[in-house]
Amino acid sequence: MINDPGVNALEGVVGCGEQLRKAREAAGLSLEEVASQLRMPIQVVGSLEAERWDRLGAPVFVRGQLRSYARLLKVDLQGLLQQAQIEPIVPATLVSHTHTPPIRRMAESLGRRAMYVVITAVLVVPMWYVISGNSSKAPPSTASLDVVPPAESAVSGAGASPSTAAAKPVAAQQNDPYIASMAPMARPAVAAPAAALTLRFNGDSWVEISAPDGSTVEKALVRAGESRSFSAGQVGRMVLGNAADVEVRQASGNVDLAPYKRGNVARFTVSSDGFVAPVSH
């Protein structure tokens, strides 16, 4: 037999369940109707009538359920309920387990800091070692793509004197690999080709200059003191107004415009090498 203090406290409430059952039947109510009106499970109503206190939980709740049932059926159970000395439920005392002594908190804080230091050392030191190791190495030699490879230089300089060999770069003597550089090598300046034909205007002159394909190179009034220079193959035909004030010079010297003039207008063609010839009709 179960020795439950809560159940023993209700041993004095004997016969109340029977009174409730008789009152319900006299009122013509079923267990389902009572359970619906009290908003209790039907099993609780049946346990109250059968006085099965061990199925109903704490005595305080059982007394409340009995009072509700008695008010519904207008049954006086006050005397029976007072016989059961049921003490109120005392809430359990809450004990905090989160308090940590100051010394323990300090130790935990130091431990966390030490862990951060170790993790930082594990991650940073290898990276620093790799970076410092790479930076200490000498940079590779660079050479332009225009230079002769070291192997070919060695072959071509096989017959060179010792002083010439000593003057070679240290990188070439040690057979260090070259890294090709895209920077262009400086090359000597090439002089521009001399003009095949030059015009010097001592007076204002109207000119019409055409290319070998017939397109217009210049068609304008050129003022006194100006000059024009043309390379070989750039000019195919010329018409010079006021030709008496225009000096025409080619590679062999000044050109006499008299054979090409009609009045004061000179018309002539220019060959691909810059020589003047009459206009063919």
JOPEMO-V935053 format. One record per pair of residues at least 4 apart in sequence whose C-alpha atoms are under 6 Angstrom apart, sorted by the first residue. I is the first residue (numbers start at 1). GAP is how many residues later the second one is. D is the distance in whole Angstrom. If there is no record, write none. Layout:
I;GAP;D + I;GAP;D
//
This chain:
6;53;6 + 9;75;6 + 9;77;6 + 10;74;5 + 12;71;6 + 12;72;5 + 13;67;5 + 17;31;6 + 17;32;4 + 17;33;6 + 17;34;5 + 18;31;6 + 21;28;6 + 24;5;5 + 25;4;6 + 35;4;6 + 35;5;5 + 35;6;6 + 35;7;5 + 47;4;6 + 47;5;5 + 70;4;6 + 70;5;5 + 120;4;6 + 121;4;5 + 128;4;6 + 129;4;6 + 141;37;5 + 142;36;5 + 142;37;5 + 142;38;6 + 143;37;5 + 143;38;6 + 144;36;6 + 144;37;5 + 145;35;6 + 153;4;6 + 160;4;6 + 171;5;5 + 195;34;6 + 195;35;6 + 195;36;5 + 196;35;5 + 196;36;5 + 196;54;6 + 196;78;5 + 197;32;6 + 197;33;5 + 197;52;6 + 197;53;5 + 197;77;6 + 198;30;6 + 198;31;4 + 198;50;6 + 198;51;5 + 199;28;5 + 199;29;5 + 199;48;6 + 199;49;5 + 200;27;4 + 200;46;6 + 200;47;5 + 201;23;5 + 201;24;6 + 201;25;6 + 201;26;6 + 201;45;5 + 202;22;5 + 202;23;6 + 202;43;5 + 202;44;6 + 203;21;4 + 203;42;5 + 204;18;6 + 204;19;4 + 204;20;5 + 205;16;6 + 205;17;5 + 205;36;5 + 205;37;5 + 206;14;6 + 206;15;4 + 206;35;5 + 207;12;6 + 207;13;6 + 207;32;6 + 207;33;5 + 208;10;6 + 208;11;4 + 208;30;6 + 208;31;5 + 209;8;5 + 209;9;5 + 209;28;6 + 209;29;5 + 210;4;6 + 210;5;6 + 210;6;4 + 210;7;5 + 210;25;6 + 210;26;6 + 210;27;5 + 211;4;5 + 211;6;6 + 211;23;6 + 211;24;4 + 211;25;5 + 212;23;6 + 212;24;4 + 232;40;5 + 232;41;5 + 232;42;5 + 233;39;4 + 236;33;6 + 236;34;5 + 237;31;6 + 237;32;4 + 237;33;6 + 238;29;6 + 238;30;6 + 239;27;6 + 239;28;5 + 240;25;6 + 240;26;5 + 241;24;5 + 242;22;5 + 242;23;6 + 243;21;5 + 243;22;6 + 243;23;6 + 248;6;6 + 248;7;5 + 249;4;6 + 249;5;4 + 249;6;6 + 260;6;5 + 260;7;5 + 261;4;5 + 261;5;4 + 268;9;6 + 268;10;5 + 268;11;5 + 269;7;6 + 269;8;5 + 269;10;6 + 270;4;6 + 270;5;5 + 270;6;5 + 271;4;5
//
